[in-house]
Amino acid sequence: MTNSSIIIGCNSFSGEKLAYFLKKKGIKTLGTYRRKKSKVKIKQFKLDFTKDINLKSNVKNIILISAIHKVEEFCSNEKKKL
């Protein structure tokens, strides 16, 4: 298995920095986003946790870095369907 990773939440501040770092190190990286894609030039796909996830590639590392940081944002999103 090759050295590869998936970053769940690569469009966050920390996720983008990690994606740049891994890309610079030559590690094959996939990224997920909820609203908009990251600026990093890696393969990315929109992730919906209400559906099954089928990856068509072998991934050695899964990095979960997604979160809602502001209480106000959490409260406003609570009323919306995610």
PyMOL commands that set and color helices and strands:
alter all, ss='L'
color gray80, all
select helices_A, chain A and resi 13-24+71-78
alter helices_A, ss='H'
color red, helices_A
select strands_A, chain A and resi 4-8+28-33+43-46+61-64
alter strands_A, ss='S'
color yellow, strands_A
deselect
rebuild
show_as cartoon
